[in-house]
Amino acid sequence: MQPITRASDGVIRFRGNAIVEWLVDTGRVNLNEIASHGFPQADMEQFWQLLGYSVSGYGDLSFISPETVQAADELANRISDQP
């Protein structure tokens, strides 16, 4: 599980990986192609975390397991309870 933080905009999200974000932002990686490639679920879950996805949006992705969503939500709830 990638660390979860409150971003500067107040959104609770996974801590992104600058290299992964650069690959996507520059178009070197196509998210639709990745989603349809058939990679293992654990790798897909981690990849979307590395993008710095919001925890609330992450739970809406169809390929994320309910167990991973629950674990991320629990971590996010701890952060949201902090001042």
C-alpha positions as CSV (number, residue, x, y, z in Angstrom):
1,M,0.0,0.0,0.0
2,Q,1.4,3.3,-1.1
3,P,1.4,6.0,1.7
4,I,-1.7,8.1,1.9
5,T,-1.5,11.9,2.5
6,R,-3.6,15.0,2.5
7,A,-2.6,16.9,-0.7
8,S,-2.2,20.7,-0.8
9,D,-5.7,20.9,-2.2
10,G,-7.1,19.1,0.8
11,V,-7.8,15.9,-1.1
12,I,-6.7,12.7,0.6
13,R,-4.7,10.7,-2.0
14,F,-2.0,8.2,-2.4
15,R,1.5,9.6,-2.5
16,G,2.4,9.7,-6.2
17,N,5.6,8.6,-7.8
18,A,7.2,11.3,-9.9
19,I,8.5,8.9,-12.5
20,V,5.1,7.3,-13.0
21,E,3.3,10.6,-13.1
22,W,5.8,11.9,-15.7
23,L,5.3,8.8,-17.9
24,V,1.6,9.4,-18.0
25,D,1.7,13.2,-18.2
26,T,4.0,13.1,-21.2
27,G,1.9,10.5,-23.0
28,R,4.6,7.8,-22.9
29,V,2.0,5.6,-21.1
30,N,-1.6,5.2,-22.1
31,L,-3.9,4.5,-19.2
32,N,-6.6,2.9,-21.3
33,E,-4.0,0.6,-22.9
34,I,-2.7,-0.4,-19.5
35,A,-6.2,-1.0,-18.1
36,S,-7.0,-3.4,-21.0
37,H,-3.7,-5.2,-21.1
38,G,-4.5,-7.9,-18.5
39,F,-1.8,-7.1,-16.0
40,P,-2.1,-8.8,-12.6
41,Q,-4.6,-7.2,-10.2
42,A,-2.0,-6.4,-7.6
43,D,0.1,-4.6,-10.1
44,M,-2.8,-2.6,-11.4
45,E,-3.8,-1.6,-7.8
46,Q,-0.2,-0.4,-7.1
47,F,0.1,1.4,-10.4
48,W,-3.0,3.5,-9.8
49,Q,-1.7,4.3,-6.3
50,L,1.6,5.4,-7.8
51,L,-0.3,7.9,-10.0
52,G,-1.3,9.7,-6.8
53,Y,-5.0,8.8,-7.3
54,S,-7.4,10.2,-4.7
55,V,-8.5,7.5,-2.3
56,S,-12.2,8.3,-2.9
57,G,-11.7,7.9,-6.7
58,Y,-9.6,4.8,-6.3
59,G,-12.5,3.0,-4.7
60,D,-14.6,3.6,-7.8
61,L,-12.1,1.8,-10.1
62,S,-13.7,-1.6,-11.2
63,F,-10.4,-3.6,-11.0
64,I,-9.5,-2.7,-7.4
65,S,-10.3,-5.4,-4.9
66,P,-12.8,-4.6,-2.1
67,E,-10.1,-5.6,0.5
68,T,-7.7,-3.0,-0.9
69,V,-10.4,-0.3,-1.0
70,Q,-11.3,-1.0,2.6
71,A,-7.6,-0.8,3.7
72,A,-7.1,2.5,1.8
73,D,-10.4,3.9,3.2
74,E,-9.3,3.0,6.8
75,L,-6.0,4.8,6.3
76,A,-7.7,7.8,4.8
77,N,-10.2,8.0,7.6
78,R,-7.3,8.2,10.1
79,I,-5.9,11.1,8.1
80,S,-9.2,12.9,7.8
81,D,-9.6,12.7,11.6
82,Q,-6.4,14.6,12.1
83,P,-6.5,18.4,12.3
